Structures are given as structure tokens and as C-alpha cells.
Amino acid sequence: MRAMDARSDDDGRADKAAPRAETPRHAQCDVLVIGSGAGGLAAAVAAAHHGLDVIVAEKTETFGGTTAFSGGWLWVPNAPHAVAANKGENPEGPRTYLRHILGNRYDAGMIDAYLEAAPRMLDFFEKNTAVHFLPGSAMPDFHGNLPGAAKGWRSVVAAPYDGRALGGLAGRLRQPIPETTLLGMGIGSGVDMRMFLTATRSLRAFAYVTGRVLKHARDLVFHRRAMQLVNGNALVGRLLRSAADRRVRLWPNAGAHDLLRDGPRVTGAVLKTPDGPVHVVAKRGVVLATGGFPNDADRLQALLPHVQEGTPHYSAAPVTNSGDGLRLAESAGGRVSRTMTDAAAYAPVSLVPRPDGSLGRFPHLIERGKPGIIAVMASGRRFADEGGPYHDYVREMIAATAPGTPAVSWLVCDRHFLRRYGLGAVKPAPVPFGRWLRNGYLIEAPTIAELAKRCGIDSVGLVATVEAFNRNAARGEDPDFHRGTTPYQRAQGDPDHRPNPCLAPIVKAPFYAVKIVPGSLGTFAGIETDARARVLDGAGRPVPGLYATGNDMNSIMGGHYPSGGITLGPAMTFGFLAAETIAAGDVAQEARHEGEQDAVQSQS
Ligand SMILES: Cc1cc2nc3c(=O)[nH]c(=O)nc-3n(C[C@H](O)[C@H](O)[C@H](O)COP(=O)(O)OP(=O)(O)OC[C@H]3O[C@@H](n4cnc5c(N)ncnc54)[C@H](O)[C@@H]3O)c2cc1C
């Protein structure tokens, strides 16, 4: 299997090639994992740890999927890190919080399974693999005003990783979204980000940033990519290292397009490779982990109301995440949920013109919470707490849009804000920003009224909004949307800014705006499974041999977004549980299924 097999290679090269003439059209393993994001790789590493022979089939030439683009945060109440720091809690706390947000979408069985298994999953990775995390001691839940919300210690983030530990596999690690990096170098959340944002004001930060940039320049020369891995890139790097250490076979350019079946049992899949189709028989199970349907136009149309009403949807997930796992599950009798409150994990996105003529999708996750920015509709009016959770921003933008009109909003700031915090793809000082003005991504004007005109916003409306906002912001108040009143909002703000870390007047000309459209970080609606990640059929019975995790699996959050890390946490946990279930042999299910088959046969 040309350019596919990493198993025999201790330094992690994915390219050790068998001669073409020997290319098998059939392959066998215990577990076939389809997709190489956090969900798939967690399942693969855990299954291999149980002694199983594992193949990971990845459709694209690089591993990591959306996970490699991500912040690398996992929401895991009672993580070993919290417990070690004496910050463990009664699980009733997170349960209470989730009950208030999920309402009638709260599924006690799935939530309890998650709260029990997620800390165990972290413990497994920390103790047995190269996958390590740092505690999110100051990362609050999104809705701090609700009962059970925590101010910190419910999240962990992937620890930075030296990409050189990946050997040749580094070239197979998907790069982050280019516009979220500095010349390809990822910026970590927390201290790293703070150093970059204060580099022009603090000698210590300047020295830190200079060191990072020089190392990055060296990496570009010697490795032609960033090697100081942070965020989701560090998470995937660590997972890949751990998979290679356990001799998992990592196959790029091997997209699954059909399942193999023996009666109702799923026994493998057909992969499309550059050398033709390969039939992989998986003796113990197949795990679907293809990252949901963020770029499946038909399913987006079917499940997102704003798409049905004519507003396009721009996901920041890779375009190759096109709903394959969901289709494969359906072909074997699985079901895709239609009952989510929201079928996608929304995020405000701006469209970034790239030199090759394509449009990048920049997810606005950070700067909206800083002081000195507002978001307005075409009327010039604000519609939301700009610094609130990204999912809520998009919901509120859509709600504020007249039926039949595409949902659009604008982020508006002044020069001081632009140079201090950056705006979308535009980086803070001292990085120059002329090209963003030239390519039309960033709109600039000497006055607010003129800015409104250039963006197609009502100028009277915008001038009135900015005047009112400025009067209140100077006092640190936001009577309309209460910015800066929850721990999450304040954590998103600027701790050096007083009296309110989230509010400052917009006064220093020229003024700037970037257009925002509805987008997502991934999808929530997915394949229905039980609490052990087994895919369920129309009658609610497990489809033998078939598992799903990550965004292929229906989100346990019911289409809500209670906190950062609520997709990667479940992705890794249910991948880990799928591996555990497969390794245990799933004896009870097999016996039941065989009994049912015998009964059917004796009736016919
Ligand atoms: C900028 C950004 C920041 C984010 N930050 C966070 C965060 O900090 N915490 C959090 O919880 N979530 C975050 N998310 C969301 C999170 O990244 C995703 O929900 C998560 O990565 C999904 O993981 P997955 O394993 O399901 O899929 P993915 O990571 O998308 O992996 C799926 C893989 O399957 C492959 N594939 C697709 N079809 C096939 C096929 N037919 N055969 C074989 N392979 C196939 C894809 O190419 C891809 O490599 C963020 C998202 C973005 C865009």
C-alpha cells in the first residue's frame, strides 16, 4: 500500500512504501478507524493499547482534520489535573449546569457516561501516551450566571509539543488555518497569546515573542513548517506520536466510501486510494470519525433553518469533512438525529481573500471580547453581547435578521483597537496591515458615518449606536447587553483595562470594519449511538461492529454550547469508550444479536 503504512516505522514516517507490484487490494485488521481527528486517533491509540491491530484511514493527505485547526481545549469536569490541585467537585455541579442549558435535550444516560469516562480517558492518555494536557484553571463555563457554572478547572488544553518528536510524520500533520497563525506559527491560548498581544508594551513579552519568532524561522528553514506545536496542532501531534508508538497503521489518502457487511454486521470498509480501491476487513469493529457534515451542502440545507431561508453557511472546518461518516452509518441502518436544538456549533466567520483567489474562513473566537469593539447589523444597531460565546453570537445575528434576508453583521472598531488586538485575520502591531485594505477584507474610513457608508450600513443608525455605546463604555457599563458581567466575558477581555475589561469607547480615527457571516466550528447533529459509542439502528439496537465518535456521533450536548471544549472532550472520550468496548469483545451484544438472528431464521 503505497505511501500509507506508518506501522513499521519507529520514527513515525508515514511514507514507508511497499513496492507497487505488491500493493494489496485487501487488508485485514482488528479495528478500522475512519478519520484521523481527535475522535478517530483517540479510538485508535486506545484500541492499540488494548493489543488490537488498528488501521486509521484518512481521506486527505494530512492527518488531524478540524482538530488540527482547533484550540485543543477539552471540557472535562473532575479532570485528573483538577483533582490533583484539590479542585475536584461533586458531579452534581456540572449536571446542574448542563440541565439548565440542555433542558429537555438533557440525556442523563449519556451525560453520566461522559462525566464518568472523560476523567478516566484523560488519566489513560496522561499515564500511557505522549498526549498531555495543561489545566484550564481560569477558563470559565460560557454561562456563568446559571446554577452549577464553574469559573475554572473544568477544562484542559493540549500541552505544546515539539513537532520534531514526530520525525517524518510531521509532514503529514495538517497545518492550522493559515490566517489564525503568524506566518504559519500557531499562537497558544493563555500566556502565549498574552505575550503576543503585549509584545509592543512589555520588554519581557518582546523578548519572549522574539525567541518564538526566531525559532519559527529556523523551523521553516529546516522543516518547512512550524514545529513549535500549540493548541489543536499539538493535540494531533501528540496523538499521532502515540499512535505510531503503538504501531497503528496510519493511511493518508484513503477515504472510506462503502462499508463491508456480513448480514447486519459491519465487517470493514472499502477505501478509495490513489492505487485503486482497497477492501479492509476489520475483525473486531469499524469506528466512524469523519468529523460530521460541516461541508455537506445537502445535509446543511436539511438541518440548518437559516440555510433553508437562503443564508449561506461557512464552516471553518476542512472542506473535506463532507458528511461521509453519516452516510456510511445510514447505509448500515444507523440514524442521524434531527432533534438537536442547533445542528451545528456556530461561530462568526469572516471571509478572507487568499492570493490563490480562494476565500479562507476566519472564525472570530477571541477579539470580540476585547474592549473597544462592537458588532452591528445593517441598521447600525447592536444585537448581542459581542464578547459572548461564539455560538450565541451567530444565533442572535440570525434572530436579528429579517426573514428572507441573508444574515450579515459587522465588527466595528477604531485604530487603537486594531493595533492592540487585531481584527480577524488582521494582526496587531507591529504586523503591517496594508494588504487587508487593498484586498477589501478590512474597510477603513476617517469617520464612523463614512465607515457606515462604505460598508452599506445605515450611517445615522451607526453614529447613534457608537455615541451611546461610548458614553456607557467610558463608565464601564453596557446597559443593553451587559458585557463584562460574567466570568467568561471577563476572561475574554483585557485584564489590564479598567474599569471593565470588556468595554472601551471607539474614538480614535480612522475606524475599521470587517464583515461577519454565519459559520461553524463543526456540526452537532450526528449518528445516534448508545453510551458506549455503538451505532444504533432504527429500533434502537446496536448495529453490530459499528461505532461512531467525534462529530460523526450525535452531540451529547443536544445542540447547545455550554462551554469551550464540549466537542473535543466527548470526541476523545467516546473514541476511548469505543476502543474499550471493542477490546472487551462486546460479548453481551453479540450473544443477543445472534439469538435474534436465529429467531428470525427459524420463523422464515
Ligand atoms: C478554529 C477552531 C477552533 C476550535 N477549538 C475547539 C476547542 O478548543 N475545543 C473543542 O472542543 N472544539 C473546538 N473546535 C471544534 C473541534 O475542532 C471539532 O469539533 C473536532 O475537531 C471534531 O473532531 P472529529 O474527530 O470529529 O473530526 P475532525 O478532527 O474533523 O477529523 C475528521 C477527519 O476525517 C477525515 N475524513 C472525512 N471523510 C472521510 C472518509 N470518508 N474517510 C476517511 N477519512 C475521512 C477528515 O479528512 C478529517 O481528517 C474548534 C474548531 C475550529 C475550526
The ligand as an ORCA input file, in Angstrom:
! r2SCAN-3c Opt
* xyz 0 1
  C     -10.726     27.257     14.805
  C     -11.396     26.169     15.580
  C     -11.179     26.080     16.951
  C     -11.803     25.054     17.675
  N     -11.490     24.915     19.003
  C     -12.049     23.914     19.703
  C     -11.666     23.676     21.059
  O     -10.734     24.296     21.595
  N     -12.329     22.705     21.746
  C     -13.320     21.948     21.162
  O     -13.902     21.090     21.839
  N     -13.656     22.111     19.859
  C     -13.022     23.053     19.118
  N     -13.319     23.183     17.794
  C     -14.200     22.178     17.176
  C     -13.401     20.857     17.026
  O     -12.177     21.138     16.390
  C     -14.150     19.798     16.244
  O     -15.432     19.647     16.791
  C     -13.395     18.464     16.357
  O     -12.068     18.635     15.954
  C     -14.041     17.347     15.561
  O     -13.219     16.206     15.735
  P     -13.504     14.896     14.904
  O     -12.507     13.893     15.352
  O     -14.928     14.563     14.962
  O     -13.233     15.331     13.378
  P     -12.028     16.001     12.625
  O     -10.981     16.480     13.557
  O     -12.584     16.985     11.673
  O     -11.394     14.781     11.819
  C     -12.153     14.115     10.842
  C     -11.207     13.534      9.800
  O     -11.922     12.602      8.994
  C     -11.469     12.725      7.668
  N     -12.470     12.162      6.756
  C     -13.596     12.734      6.262
  N     -14.255     11.866      5.474
  C     -13.515     10.709      5.457
  C     -13.665      9.466      4.808
  N     -14.701      9.184      4.004
  N     -12.710      8.528      5.008
  C     -11.610      8.767      5.803
  N     -11.449      9.955      6.430
  C     -12.380     10.907      6.268
  C     -11.270     14.214      7.502
  O     -10.438     14.481      6.391
  C     -10.648     14.575      8.849
  O      -9.249     14.471      8.800
  C     -12.688     24.161     17.037
  C     -12.890     24.243     15.656
  C     -12.237     25.235     14.921
  C     -12.454     25.296     13.435
*
